[in-house]
Amino acid sequence: MTTAVNPAVAAAVVVQDGRVLLVRRRVSEGALSWQFPAGKIESGESAGEAAAREAREETGLLVTPQIVLGQRVHPMTGWEIHYIACRRSGGEAGIASPDEVADLAWVAHGEIPHYVPYGLFKPVRDYLDEALLSLSGPSRTPPLRRSSSSGT
């Protein structure tokens, strides 16, 4: 008997003007409704490339991968998720894939629990705490690198 293995997924964590970009899936994945733009990492593609591609395909926003925040097997979906902090590099956020995305929102720090009541992965939460609550924001981030935190 073989067990199906879910493909790895990359999620784009995009912060701009003190808010983080979330999309609401047309079809919820279990309890997940609002989440970061995300999708399957294709063959030969890095997690950063996949995150940038998914952000563009789902929202029309052009982003540049900056930091690998961490990865985990998502406790609600069983999917391996790679979280990538990305910087907006062009375009305007909108619903570019209406078959997949029902809505999008730029969410302030204090609003995150309303959209994501089950909490965020610790390395992502730590990044957003700093990026959304600091005056200088994520523009200080260095080129793509691995986070020293392996997360839980």
N, C-alpha and C positions, 0 to 999 in steps of 0.2 A: 504494500500500500504506500503510495507516495503522498506527501503533504504539499499542498500548494504554498508557495512562498510569495508573500506580497512584495512587489517591487519597492525599492527605496524611493522616497519622496523628498523633494527639496521645497522649503518654505522661505519666501522672501519677507523679511522683517524690514519694512520701509518706514522710516521716520522723516517727517517734514513739518516744519513750523510747529513743533511741540505736540504733534499727533502721530499716531501709528495707523497704517493702512490695514483695514480688515475687509474681507469679502464675506458675503452670506451666500452659501451654496444653494443652488436651486433644489438639489436633493441633499438633505442632511445625511451626514455619516454618523449614525447613532445619535448621541446627544450633541454632536458637533454641528453647529449651524454657522456661526461666525468664526472665521479663522484667517490666517495669513494667506495671501495668494500662494498656491502650492500645487505641485503635481509631480508625476513620475519622472525620475531621472532616466533619460534615454541612454541607450548603449553608446559608449564613447564620450559621454557628456559628464562634466564635473557637477558637483552639487551647486556650486556658484552659477555655472552656466544655466543649469536647469531652473534655479530660482529666478534668474533674470528673464529667461524665456517665459516661464509661467506668469510672472508679473506682467509682461508685455501681452501675452495671449489673453489673459483674464481681464486686465484693466486698461491696456493700451499704454501704460506707464513704462518708460525706459528707465532701467535701473542698472547700477554697477555694483557687483558683489564687493563687500568690504571685509567682513569678518565672519569666519565660521564660528557661530555661537555655541554649537554643540549638536549632538545627535542622540536619539533614543528610540526605543520602540514605544510608540504612543500607547498609553495604558487603555485608551478607549477604542482604538481601531486595530491595534496590533501591527501597524505599519511602521517601518523604520523611517524616521523623519530627521532630515538634516536642516537645521535652522541657520539661515544666512542673513546677516545684517547687510542691507543694501542701501545705496545712496541714489536718490532720484537724479537721472542725468538727462531727462527730456520727456516730452509728451505730457498729457494731462490724464489724470485718472478718471476712468469711466467704465461702464460695463461693456467690455470688448467681446465677451463670450456669453451672450444671453442664454445659451443652452445650459451653461455651467453655473453662471453667477447671476443671482437674483438682485443683489444690492451690494453697495460698498459704502464704507464710512471711514473718515479720518477721525480717530478716537483719541481723546485726551486721556492722560494717565488715570485720573479718577473715574473715568467711564469704563475702563477695561473690564471690571467685574460684572458690569451690566451685560456686556457682549460675550464675555468668556467667564461664566460663573464658576466653572470647575477649576480655575486657576491656570497659570502658565508654567511651563518648564523653567526651572530655577535659573539657568544661564540666560534665557530670554527675558525673564522677569528682571534679573539684575541689570541687563543691558538697557531695558526700557526704563527702569528706575533712574538710571544715570542719564540716558538720552532725553527723556521727557521732562525730567525735573531739574536738569542743569541748564544754565544760561547758554552755554556754548553748544550743546546738543551733540549729535553724532558726527558732525563734520570733522571732529578731532581724530576720527578713527584712522588707523594706518591701513595700508594695503592688505588684501586678503591674507589672513593667517588663521591658525587654529587657536581657539580660546584655551587658556590653561585649565579651565574648569571642565571637568568631564561630565558634571551634572548627575542627576539622579533620575 
